Amino acid sequence: MIDLNEGGARQTVRTIKNAGGKAHGYTVDITGRKALETPPWPIARQAKRSTFL
């Protein structure tokens, strides 16, 4: 889970885990064009399988 809002990311991760899923939360600011050109690959490498929505 990536979100600009750290608290929001934590809450979403908690919701997913409480439902039996697996999740990790990261605070990432993707509001600028530069950030969109450089995806958070280090985050993706930390997971065996990632789904980005």
Secondary structure, 3 states (H helix, E strand, C coil): CEECCHHHHHHHHHHHHHCCCCCCCEECCCCCHHHHHCCCHHHHHCCCCCCCC
